[in-house]
Amino acid sequence: LGAPRMEVAGAALGTLLARIIEFTAIAVYFFLRDKNIGYRVKDLLMDCHGLVPEYLKICIPVLISDSLLALGNSAIAMIMGRIGAAFVSANSITAVTQQMTTVLTQGISQAGCIITGHTLGEGKREQAQREGYTFLIFGALLGAAACLVILAISGPVIGMYHIQEETRQIAQQLMDSVAIILIFTSANSILTKGVLRGGGDTRFLMFADILFLWLASVPLGILAGLVWELPAFWIYFFMKIDQIIKCVWCVYRLRSGKWIKAIKKTEEK
């Protein structure tokens, strides 16, 4: 439309503008039109100081967890960069395919968080526990479905790209590895970002995110890719092994029932 070619800078600017428009649209609807919640701008000034300590207790571990996860993913990206350009290109192809198959899982994770919070808010602990198992099974089934989809479309997707044969072979190995990891990632995502977070178990999740990423995935990724020089399938598998460990650990946490945290109530003045 006559705009100058900006390449990487254009992609960055386009992303920023998209987020600004997205935020504006949501804010306008939420503050001016939504009638279910009925939250308005004046409510931003309401007196809720009694909930601040409890709020900080729950949200600070989330901020720490997500920040260190971002740094850990950057470390994984740096490892891939040192392995070689072919590996980076192949990973870019698989990343797009993986994102397309995990959109539904992300939505269910958010739904699980909301439903769990509502159930516990009504004091129904046993029902919340049953719902947690339901979401876990649902997540595993979604992961299995995503696995089959990636295995089915990996060949045609890779064939759409004009890449060298080395990159093509690496991309196929990564697709196979991604397909297996997705089974655990889907169940893990619905537990960590949904059920357990909805139960207020954010401190446990913070340790789960930090420990397994930095003590397992990052060092094993370095060893597999830069020291042992394993095939691409195993390099990616070890880079994402935290998803498998975390999934198992979170299942045990779900079974224990210790993930349900009571929120202190404050009397209204």
C-alpha positions, 0 to 999 in steps of 0.5 A: 500500500505504498509503505516503505520496505522495513524488513525486520524493523517493519515486523517489529513495528507491525507487532507493536501496532497490533498489540496496541490495537488489541489492548485498545479494543479489549479495554474499550469493550471491558470498561464501556460495553461489558455487562457481565462483569460490570467493571468500569474506570471508576472501579479502579479507585475502589478500596481493596487494600485488604487484598493487596498482601494476598494478591502480592503473595500469589502474583509475585511467584508468577512474575518471577516464574514467567521472567525466568522462563523467558530467560530460559527460552532465550538460553535455549535459542542461543544453544540452537544458534550455536548448533548451526544455521540449518538447525535454527531454520528447521526449528523456525519451521517446526515452531510455526506448526507447533503454535498452530496445534497448541492454540486450543490447549492455551485456551483450555488452560485459561478456561481451567484457571477460571473454572477452578477459581470459581469452584474453589471460590464457592468452597467446593474443594472436592469438586475442584479436585475432580475437575482437575483430573478432568482437565488433566485427561482432556489435556493429555487427549489434546496432546495426543491429537496434536501429536497425530496432526503434526506427524500427518502434516509434517511432510507437506509442511516441510515440503512447502519450504525451499530449503537445503536437504540438510535443513529438511532432514533436521526439520523432519527430526524436529517435527517427530520430537515435537510431536512426542513432547506435545503430549506432555506439554499439553497436559503440563500447560493445562495443569500449570497455567490452568488448574494449579494456578487457579488453585493459587499454588503459584509458589510451587509452580515457580519452583517447577518452572525454574528448577527443571528448565535451568537444571535439566533442559538448559544443561542437557541441551548444551551437552546434547547439541554442543558436546555430544553432537547427537541427532536433531531429534534427541537435541530437541528432546533434551531441550524440552525434557523439562516439560516431561519432568514437570508434567509428572511432578504436577500430576503428583501435586494434583493428586496430593490436593496440596495445590488448593490454597485458601484465600484469606477473606477480608471484612468490608467496612 
